[in-house]
């Protein structure tokens, strides 16, 4: 590490140019390649996955993306009025002829099969567009006109998944449909394919707010504008390179569309924090009188090792998602880990080069003046940090119980965690997706926003007879609002649609899926070879959540086990890793309690512009557990490494805990404030998934830094005494020896013989911790 830092400082211009060239090259490549993200939640081997395969084999277009086009009229005659019918029929015909559109359904009579009043007008309206419209693309869809005649909808099926549609195709669809709005007619869009084109373009307000708050905290901590800007510059370069790299990664594997934003959220938080730790150590070296180059080299050789170790724990926790063997999560894991790797690399290479450029200006003017007037002096820990460390030492039992009670209360809502699809009813009020959802729910009932698609394998007359009786059985099932007719496709397949009586995100809808699979469908299939599978978005989410929950214990065990192994190697103690595991679980539970209260119960979600309460996304627990375990390990490493260093020097557990807490609490708290600000700023994106991550991670970091690491952990370590550092001798002989933070050259405090106190009395040593 020292050699790396020396090279970066010596060749500082080359180091800066290499990073800038890398950022530019990767960004240019990503821009040229274009985005290739995909939100494919399908899990191979599930029943909903089998239903999707049958639909693709038998109906072709069903394998593409399906969106809903909704229109509403409050004028006389509603959507049945002749002018409205002519205008909307003509619009649907034009949409059906657009590139990328496979089929469009119409609630009105179509030219090929016109019946009833208004048919001639409809035919005339379509005549001009018929030359460019595939006749088979516009299909009749009875039952898509509301009973009050105010609302109607059409299903628009594309010939490929939404991620494969070009922006031009989506814009053409949106412009064609919206051209029919006006004169009392509203047109809204439901589904995912048009989200990017119809919602407000993503701004960088969240990032700017987070960075601005981080800059303010850094300036207050350092008192130097130059020193406060370097951590931000370093993090931005690392995160920017990773953001572009994730775009390229999407061309090689499935990467969710929220992965770049998630990577940016994590990268800014840890990147600024890691740089903060390094700059803090660099400033200490300058105050001891070291030359700028030597101070930068020492910072990387000491704290830089802890940064690499902390970054490795975050990456291990993130890559733990790979054990789930779910393609959707593999891309998220690699994208987030790539961001952490690049931010760590920027911290230990780009940052020392930049520190050498600003020279002594890493210190404030007052600090430079004091150094010039009084010369180097050891830095004493005084003030609130020292008083707090002494207070925890005096009242460990009381404070430990208080901290445990806080964590328990906040974790209670997590017991009611409901995983499922957070449908468009949870979208922000005023968005076109939310407007379409509300119009459909009001006109047709909430279940129409998440119909179930039943796909069947049909072989022989007995199967057809059994399938013909199925709609009657389904209509008699509790929780079913309506059932569509059976439609036969190719390859011996058939399908029908079931509209639940409840919303897609309702627990009752999930119960209906289970009841159909366990009771209704087996009864209909009895005595035949018929096999009916329940599919659709809602069923897919239910299956995805079930798979996630089933694999979560294995995943959590792997992440905890690897983290404990790293801490065991670093601190030569059984108790330290075990306490870290318990603390991490407590932080995760409390963070999920906050997420459930805000996003599932809806406490304040509308005020944040995130819509109403709804289920928690099925993949959120896995990703949050990965990130939270990694981030929790960061603070554990920086706190306990200083305690461990003091323990090796003195053999006094009480002093080790007091000194470690006093010397690290300020920087840990500053780092936590920065990370909390960055995470909470991402709530401003308006994206519900990213906001869940932001709120959950901010809550976890706040609790971890201010309740666990500066209160519960030191209290427990005081109570356990020498048992904190116990390790069986046989295990000590077997384990390899690694060092997180090597001794700083030239620092007398680090040159002490292990288990030997420094010269002077205990009172003289403790004076450095007294205000």
C-alpha positions, -999 to +999 in steps of 0.1 A: +000+000+000+028+024+008+045+017-025+012+023-043+007+056-025+043+067-032+038+060-070+005+079-071+020+109-053+052+109-074+033+105-106+003+126-095-004+141-130-004+107-146-027+093-119-052+120-124-051+118-162-055+080-161-087+083-140-101+110-162-093+091-194-109+060-179-140+079-169-142+095-204-136+063-223-161+042-203-187+069-205-183+073-243-186+035-248-217+034-227-233+063-246-225+046-279-239+012-268-270+027-253-290+013-223-299-024-221-316-029-188-343-055-181-367-061-152-373-098-158-386-112-125-393-146-140-379-175-120-373-207-140-393-237-128-421-217-111-458-221-122-460-185-134-429-191-155-444-222-170-476-202-178-454-176-196-437-203-217-471-217-228-484-182-237-453-175-258-455-209-275-492-207-282-499-170-287-466-155-298-473-119-289-481-128-253-444-132-249-440-094-254-449-065-232-485-056-226-496-021-216-530-006-210-544+024-228-572+041-208-595+069-217-622+087-198-650+111-207-673+130-184-693+146-212-728+136-223-727+101-237-693+094-221-670+072-241-699+058-260-707+091-277-704+088-315-677+115-318-656+100-291-660+065-305-650+076-340-619+095-327-608+067-304-613+039-329-593+058-355-565+063-328-565+026-320-562+017-356-532+040-360-516+025-328-521-010-342-501+000-373-471+013-354-438-005-355-433-028-325-470-032-318-483-067-321-520-064-312-545-038-300-579-046-285-608-023-289-640-019-268-658-007-300-668-027-330-639-030-354-642-027-393-638-064-399-667-074-376-690-044-372-722-048-353-746-024-335-750+013-336-721+035-347-704+007-368-706+027-400-691+057-384-663+036-369-656+021-403-654+055-420-631+068-393-607+039-398-607+040-435-579+065-438-557+045-415-566+011-429-539+012-456-511+012-431-528-010-405-525-047-402-561-059-402-555-087-377-538-063-353-570-046-341-591-071-322-626-067-305-626-068-267-660-069-252-663-060-215-637-032-217-663-004-215-673+005-179-709+000-168-714+038-164-700+044-199-674+069-186-642+048-190-628+024-215-595+007-221-575-012-247-548-037-243-517-029-264-494-058-268-459-053-282-439-078-301-410-078-277-402-070-240-403-034-230-365-032-226-361-041-263-384-014-276-366+016-290-373+050-275-386+061-309-412+034-309-424+042-275-426+079-282-445+072-314-470+052-294-474+079-268-478+107-293-503+088-314-525+080-284-523+114-268-533+131-300-568+117-294-571+135-260-591+168-256-627+179-258-634+163-225-615+131-231-585+121-209-560+095-222-537+078-197-512+050-199-507+020-176-478-005-178-441-003-179-433+002-216-442+039-217-430+048-182-398+064-194-416+085-221-446+096-200-431+104-166-410+134-157-374+129-170-350+119-142-331+149-129-299+148-107-315+168-079-310+139-055-273+136-062-268+173-060-286+176-026-267+147-012-233+160-024-241+195-011-249+183+024-218+161+023-197+191+014-211+211+042-204+184+068-169+179+055-162+216+057-174+217+093-152+187+101-121+200+083-124+238+083-107+236+049-125+241+016-098+222-004-099+192+020-137+191+020-139+190-018-114+162-024-135+133-009-165+145-031-143+147-062-128+113-056-162+097-051-177+113-081-150+101-104-153+065-090-191+065-091-192+081-126-169+054-140-190+027-124-223+042-136-211+040-172-197+006-166-230-007-153-246+005-186-221-017-205-227-046-181-263-046-191-253-058-226-236-089-211-262-100-186-296-091-171-293-058-151-323-041-136-330-006-146-327+006-110-292-009-107-273+022-119-292+044-094-286+019-066-249+017-074-247+055-074-265+056-040-241+031-025-210+045-042-215+081-032-221+070+004-191+047+008-169+067-015-172+099+004-169+081+037-137+062+027-121+094+014-131+111+047-112+085+067-081+088+045-082+126+046-086+126+084-055+104+087-036+126+063-044+157+083-031+139+115+002+133+097+005+169+087-002+180+123+026+158+134+050+176+111+052+151+083+058+164+048+028+163+025+040+133+005+049+113+036+015+121+052-004+110+021+017+078+019+012+070+056-025+076+053-028+051+025-004+026+042-025+027+074-061+038+070-060+028+033-057-008+045-088-005+066-106+011+036-097-018+014-108-043+041-141-025+046-147-023+009-140-060+006-166-068+032-192-047+014-183-065-019-185-099-002-219-091+012-231-079-022-218-109-041-235-131-016-266-126-038-249-149-063-256-179-041-294-174-048-288-182-085-314-157-097-304-139-129-323-108-120-302-104-087-269-114-103-268-083-123-277-061-094-250-077-072-222-073-098-233-037-106-232-026-069-199-045-063-183-029-093-193+006-079-177-002-045-145-016-061-140+015-082-147+039-053-122+021-032-096+022-060-102+059-064-098+065-027-064+048-025-049+061-058-066+093-070-071+108-035-034+108-025-025+123-058-050+151-052-038+155-016-003+162-029-016+189-051-033+209-023-003+204+000-007+219+035-041+234+026-056+202+038-054+219+071-075+250+080-058+284+082-059+283+119-044+249+120-016+259+097-009+290+118-008+270+150+016+244+134+039+272+122+039+289+156+040+260+180+054+232+158+041+196+157+021+184+187+002+152+194-035+155+189-055+151+220-091+138+221-111+162+242-146+176+244-178+157+238-161+126+223-140+120+254-169+128+278-192+104+260-166+076+261-162+081+298-200+082+303-205+048+285-177+033+306-195+044+338-230+032+328-226+003+304-256-018+317-281+010+317-270+024+283-269-011+268-305-018+278-316+015+265-300+009+231-314-026+229-349-013+237-346+013+209-336-013+183-364-037+195-391-011+192-381+000+157-378-036+146-414-045+156-431-034+123-408-058+104-428-087+118-456-076+095-435-075+063-456-082+032-436-090+001-454-086-032-460-064-062-461-027-055-486-019-083-492+014-100-517+022-073-487+031-052-473+055-079-472+092-071-505+110-074-507+129-107-485+104-127-501+089-157-496+054-143-515+063-111-542+081-131-547+051-154-548+028-123-574+049-105-596+052-136-596+015-141-603+007-105-632+032-104-647+020-136-641-018-135-630-027-100-595-029-086-587-064-098-587-053-135-553-037-128-537-071-122-556-099-140-544-135-137-537-153-169-544-191-168-525-210-194-533-247-201-518-276-219-546-293-237-544-329-251-576-345-264-614-341-260-615-348-223-592-319-216-613-296-238-645-306-219-628-301-185-615-267-197-649-257-209-663-262-174-635-243-157-649-207-162-681-217-143-660-231-115-639-200-114-669-176-113-681-195-082-647-190-064-645-164-037-624-135-047-630-137-085-647-107-101-650-120-136-637-147-160-630-143-197-637-169-224-613-197-231-591-189-261-572-217-279-538-211-294-512-232-312-491-260-299-520-275-279-524-245-256-553-225-243-557-194-221-583-175-202-582-144-180-594-142-144-600-107-129-597-108-090-621-088-069-592-072-051-562-051-061-530-067-073-510-057-041-537-070-018-530-100+004-563-114-006-552-115-043-521-136-032-545-158-013-566-162-044-536-174-064-528-200-037-565-211-036-567-215-074-535-236-075-543-258-044-581-263-047-599-251-078-576-261-106-568-296-092-605-303-090-610-292-126-581-313-138-591-344-120-594-375-142-578-358-172-544-349-185-552-312-184-527-290-167-536-254-160-510-229-147-516-195-131-496-168-145-496-130-150-477-102-132-493-107-098-487-145-098-452-139-110-444-116-081-459-141-057-437-168-070-407-146-070-413-136-034-417-173-024-384-182-040-367-153-023-381-161+011-371-198+007-335-189-001-331-160+023-319-181+053-291-196+031-281-162+017-281-146+052-261-174+066-235-171+039-232-134+043-229-135+081-205-165+079-181-148+055-182-115+074-175-132+107-146-151+092-130-118+080-134-103+115-121-134+131-089-132+110-085-095+116-091-093+154-081-127+166-113-130+187-144-151+188-165-125+206-159-096+182-174-114+151-203-128+171-212-093+184-209-079+149-233-105+136-258-097+163-254-060+157-258-063+120-290-084+124-304-058+147-296-030+123-313-049+094-344-057+115-348-021+127-342-007+091-369-030+078-392-019+106-388+017+093-393+007+057-425-012+066-439+017+085-432+042+057-438+022+026-462-006+036-482+012+062-479+045+043-467+066+072-456+098+054-451+082+020-477+105+004-459+135+019-427+123+003-444+121-031-441+083-032-478+073-033-497+053-008-488+022+012-482-011-005-462-043-004-425-043-002-407-054-034-397-091-032-361-085-040-357-056-015-348-078+015-319-096-003-304-064-017-308-045+016-294-073+037-263-074+014-258-036+015-265-032+052-242-060+063-215-045+043-220-010+056-223-022+092-190-039+088-174-006+078-181+011+111-173-021+130-139-023+114-130+014+120-142+013+156-129-020+168-095-017+149-086+012+171-098-006+202-078-037+191-047-016+186-050-002+221-057-036+236-025-050+220-005-021+235-019-021+270-038-053+277-065-031+294-099-037+280-116-007+297-089+017+284-090+000+249-128+005+246-127+041+260-098+052+238-111+035+207-146+051+211-132+085+220-108+086+190-132+072+164-167+083+174-163+118+158-151+106+124-177+077+125-205+102+133-193+126+106-192+098+081-227+086+092-242+121+087-227+122+052-241+088+043-275+095+058-277+127+038-267+110+006-292+081+011-321+104+021-315+127-009-324+098-032-360+100-019-362+131-042-359+109-073-396+100-069-387+064-077-404+041-051-378+014-053-349+037-050-367+056-022-371+023-003-334+017-005-327+053+005-349+054+036-339+019+047-302+025+043-304+059+059-322+044+089-298+016+092-267+038+091-282+062+117-290+034+140-257+017+134-236+048+140-255+065+168-271+036+187-250+005+180-214+015+174-212+044+198-235+030+225-245-007+225-212-021+212-189-003+236-214-010+265-212-047+257-175-046+254-172-030+288-194-057+303-176-086+287-141-074+297-112-096+286-137-121+271-139-097+241-105-108+230-107-145+238-095-170+211-087-207+216-050-213+213-055-241+188-075-218+166-050-190+170-023-214+157-044-223+127-055-189+115-033-168+092-023-134+105-035-103+088-034-067+098-061-042+089-041-011+098-004-013+100+016+009+124+023+044+112+060+051+107+073+078+129+044+077+154+056+069+189+021+059+200+023+030+176+057+018+185+048+004+219+055-032+228+022-052+229+009-058+264+032-031+278+019+003+290+036+035+279+058+052+304+040+073+329+011+067+352-024+059+342-035+093+352-010+109+328-022+087+300-059+094+307-053+132+306-054+129+268-090+118+270-102+144+294-117+178+282 
